[in-house]
Amino acid sequence: MDTILDNLKEIPQHKQQELCTTRPAYRQGRKLTAVKVYSVMSESQHLYIYGVPKINLRNELKSLFNKYGQILSIHIVPDVKVEMFTECFHIQYGRIQSARIAKRFVDNKSFYGGVLHICYAPEHETVQETISKLQLREKDVLTKLCKYNAEASEGKDFISNSISNGKEIENLVFEKT
């Protein structure tokens, strides 16, 4: 029995972090949250859902997560460490934005007596998915730069040097006329 448990994987970025209790009062919201920073590489359209009670809830889980976007696949992950009487599911969305929204709204929610913990699983991405994710992020950044530039030309405060001192970014921002 111990050899089976020893073979199970426990990936550090999938562990739930402790809540931050040292945040100043003016920075604290209505509820305590953990402090975690996500880069474009750590976000993914693949999600792990921990804490699902082991009572055949695949269809209920699918209907819960279907609200946030098109699900390409959903299945149980057999080789990860979980709490007793719970399962871990892997869900793949068609769009990364759907995964972001699902994670934000469903993480730490009660589900059939268990509390769900959701984390990104970028280790399941293919090379093509990673390339398209980076291209999408580049497009989003350029769109925001153009929006800020348009606001600057209308007289609103905008400092292009605060974004980046790199010449590549400065070339993308249009000059004020």
N, C-alpha and C positions, 0 to 999 in steps of 0.2 A: 504493500500500500504506500509506503514512504517513497519508493522509487517512482511511482506514478506522479506524486506531488512534486518531487524534485525535478522532473522533466518539464513542468509547466513554466511558461515564460512570464516574466514580470518586467514590463518595459517602464523605465522611470518616468517618461513624459505622460504615461497613462495613469499614474497614481494621482489620487485626489489630494490637493494641497490643503494645508491648515488655513483657517480663516485669519485674516490680518486684524490684529487687535491694537497695533501701535500707530495706526493712521490718525492724524490730527482730526479733531472734531469737525472742523470746517470742510475737510475733504471726505468725511465719512458720509455715505448715503443712508438710506433708511434701514438697510440690512448689511450685515457683515459679509464681505466677499474676500476671496483669495486674490492675491496680486499675481497675475501671470501675464506675460507679454507674448503676443503671437506675431511671428514674422510671416511673410508671404509663403515661405517654405514650410512652416509648421502647420498652416491651415491646409485643409484638404476637403474634397468632396466625399471622402471616406470617413465614417464615424464608427467608433466603438461605443456601445451602450452597455454599461455595467449595471448590476443591481436588478435585473429583470427576474422576477420569481420563476422558479423552474416548474411551471404548471402549464406548459404548452400555450404560450401567449404570442406566438409569432404573428398571427392574423391581427390581434388587437394592437400589437406594436406597429405593424405595417399601417393600419388605419390611423394610428396616432401620428406617425411621421409622414404619411401621405399628404397631410394638410400643408406641408411646407415646400413641396416640390415633387418632381418625378423621381421615384425610386427605381434605380436600375437593378439592384440586387439586395437581398437581405438573407443572412444566414447566421447560424450559431458558430461562434469561434470556439473550437474544442480545446485548444492548448494554451489558455491563459489562466492565471490565478484569479479566482473569484471567491466571494463569500459563500458560505455553506447555503445550499438550497437556492442559489441564484445562477443565472447564465449571463454570458456576454454575447451580444449580437454585433455583427458587422453590417452596416448599411452603406450603400454607395448611391449617392445622388447624381443626377445628370448635370447639375450646376453647383459650383462652389458656394454661390450665394444662398442656395437652398439649404446647404449644410450649415452655414453660418447662422441662419435664422432658426433652424431646428435646434441647434446647440444652445442658442441664447434662450429660447422659450421653454425647452423641455429639461434642461440640466437642473438637477436637484428637485425635480417634481416627483410627487408620489404617484406610483403606478402599481395597482393591485397589491398594495401593502408593502411595496419596496420603494426605496428612493433611487431614482435613476441618476447615474453619473455618466456624462457624455464627454468624450474627448476625440480629437482629430486623430486619424490613423494614416499619416502621409506615407508610411512604409508600404502601403498597398498600391500606391500610384504607379502607373506605367511611365515610361520616359515621355511618351506623347502627352499624357495628362499633365505632367510637370511643365512641359514646354508651353502648352496652351494656358496653364495657370499663370505662368510668368508673363506671357503675352497679354493676357487679360489685365493683369495688374499694371503693366506698362501703359496700356490704353487708358485705364482708369486714372492713373497719375497725370497723363498728358491732358485728359479731359478736365481734371481739376485745375491744372495749371492754366489752361485756356480760360476757364471760368474766372479764376482769380485775376487774370490779366484783363479780362473784360470789365470786371468790377473796378480795377485800378484805372482804366481809361475813363470810367464814368465819374471819377473823382473820389472813390472810396480808398481808404488807406491800404496799401499793399507794398510790401518790401520784398523784392525778388531776391536780394542778397541773403535774407534770413532763411530762404528755402535751401539754398546750396551755393557754395562758392565755386563749384565746378563749372567749367566752361560748357560742358555738354548741356546742363540744365539751363544755363543762361541763354544759350542759343535757341532753346525751345520756347522761351518766354519772349513775347513780342515786345519791342521797344515802345515806350510811351511817345506819343506824338504831340 
